[in-house]
Amino acid sequence: MNPGPIVDLIDAFRRSKVLFVATSFGIFDRLQGATASCAELAAELQADPDALERLLDGCVGLGLLAKHSGIYTNTPVANVYLWRESPQTLSGYIRYSETALYPLWTNLSSAVKEGGHQWKRTFGAEGGSLFEHFFSTEESKRDFLAGMNGFGTLSSPSVVAAFDLSRFRSLVDLGGATGHLPIAACERYPNLRGVVFDLPVVVPVAREYVAKSSAADRMDVIAGDFFSEDLPDSDLFALGRILHDWAEPKIRLLLRKVYDKLPPGGALLIAEKLLADDKTGPTHVHMQSLNMLICTEGKERTLPEYAELLKEAGFSAVEGKVTGKPLDAVLALK
Ligand SMILES: C[S@@+](CC[C@H](N)C(=O)[O-])C[C@H]1O[C@@H](n2cnc3c(N)ncnc32)[C@H](O)[C@@H]1O
């Protein structure tokens, strides 16, 4: 029998960690449109030359760097997704994975035994909401939001195209972070206005992203708490990677608030990863559900599970579409 799948899994965390460390060293920023030898990089990073060469060669093996006559440069995929200034950068999510998720995942066994997140055990943090941990410093807040933006922009154009949303006049994205979802919606639907609604601490960062977007003149950013404050008027709301953060009582509260605020004919667009109905896949959704276990009170769900929560809140028709991107789409009608 081929032991390949097991050997690959034994190795998998090593490959992730090589990516994380090379990113945190700024190697892909340094080698964007430039070249350098190991000796030059070792001097700049004050790193051990032999050890750094192993890291750089590991990146070559992983397809992140190219090496010719001992000189390194980024591969095209690194230029697009690992260079910090690239519009499609995933470097924020990589830094967030390195500093928050990787340490949290070392406590997966405790999370499975206890059935809860591992912030306190991992970082010694006391009390506070989950997002207070994400937003505990300006740097970790920006890494988290850049991470949301990086993965979000991979999915949002497909999420807003999954259903015909052309009849709606405004889309309020609750917990919208950097606004990638309403920006993608405004780009696709020329008569739509977009609103990012998020916690006050997120608003200055959201404004930066929105101002740089192609839809800046049709977008607003509003500070608010979707659990405790009134929601803005809109005929279309969105919840992108929000429901998977919370346990059922808070989900019920939020869905009911959205339903009550919508006019008849209004709708709620949900962007989440959909588990297969029998929960046998896809693997990336299983992994994300475990990720939610170690850092939130939530989990990933099947379409029937979302439909049950939505119908309980009053929604009449619920449709789901698998997009083939990291996030799928669900539309619920009032
Ligand atoms: C997992 S992120 C998802 C962000 C974004 N929707 C996306 O898909 O990229 C959750 C977002 O919800 C926001 N959030 C958390 N609690 C909130 C609350 N009570 N009211 C408003 N926004 C909240 C966070 O600030 C964060 O931007």
The ligand as an SDF file (V2000), in Angstrom:
LIG
                    3D

 27 29  0  0  0  0  0  0  0  0999 V2000
  -14.3730   36.7140   10.0840 C   0  0  0  0  0  0  0  0  0  0  0  0
  -14.4240   38.4380    9.7870 S   0  0  0  0  0  0  0  0  0  0  0  0
  -15.2230   38.4970    8.2250 C   0  0  0  0  0  0  0  0  0  0  0  0
  -15.0220   39.8010    7.5250 C   0  0  0  0  0  0  0  0  0  0  0  0
  -15.6720   39.9320    6.1540 C   0  0  0  0  0  0  0  0  0  0  0  0
  -17.1070   39.7700    6.1900 N   0  0  0  0  0  0  0  0  0  0  0  0
  -15.0220   38.9860    5.1730 C   0  0  0  0  0  0  0  0  0  0  0  0
  -15.6370   37.9930    4.7910 O   0  0  0  0  0  0  0  0  0  0  0  0
  -13.8710   39.2390    4.8080 O   0  0  0  0  0  0  0  0  0  0  0  0
  -15.6660   38.9970   10.9130 C   0  0  0  0  0  0  0  0  0  0  0  0
  -15.9440   40.4760   10.8640 C   0  0  0  0  0  0  0  0  0  0  0  0
  -17.0320   40.7550   11.7340 O   0  0  0  0  0  0  0  0  0  0  0  0
  -16.7560   41.9500   12.4300 C   0  0  0  0  0  0  0  0  0  0  0  0
  -17.5340   41.9300   13.6660 N   0  0  0  0  0  0  0  0  0  0  0  0
  -17.3610   41.1080   14.7270 C   0  0  0  0  0  0  0  0  0  0  0  0
  -18.2800   41.3710   15.6750 N   0  0  0  0  0  0  0  0  0  0  0  0
  -19.0350   42.3870   15.1990 C   0  0  0  0  0  0  0  0  0  0  0  0
  -20.1560   43.1020   15.7260 C   0  0  0  0  0  0  0  0  0  0  0  0
  -20.6560   42.7930   16.9230 N   0  0  0  0  0  0  0  0  0  0  0  0
  -20.6880   44.0780   14.9730 N   0  0  0  0  0  0  0  0  0  0  0  0
  -20.1810   44.3990   13.7540 C   0  0  0  0  0  0  0  0  0  0  0  0
  -19.1280   43.7380   13.1950 N   0  0  0  0  0  0  0  0  0  0  0  0
  -18.5700   42.7490   13.9170 C   0  0  0  0  0  0  0  0  0  0  0  0
  -15.2620   41.9030   12.6380 C   0  0  0  0  0  0  0  0  0  0  0  0
  -14.7470   43.1780   12.9390 O   0  0  0  0  0  0  0  0  0  0  0  0
  -14.7760   41.3390   11.3110 C   0  0  0  0  0  0  0  0  0  0  0  0
  -14.5490   42.3590   10.3720 O   0  0  0  0  0  0  0  0  0  0  0  0
  1  2  1  0
  2  3  1  0
  2 10  1  0
  3  4  1  0
  4  5  1  0
  5  6  1  0
  5  7  1  0
  7  8  2  0
  7  9  1  0
 10 11  1  0
 11 12  1  0
 11 26  1  0
 12 13  1  0
 13 14  1  0
 13 24  1  0
 14 15  1  0
 14 23  1  0
 15 16  2  0
 16 17  1  0
 17 18  1  0
 17 23  2  0
 18 19  1  0
 18 20  2  0
 20 21  1  0
 21 22  2  0
 22 23  1  0
 24 25  1  0
 24 26  1  0
 26 27  1  0
M  CHG  2   2   1   9  -1
M  END
$$$$
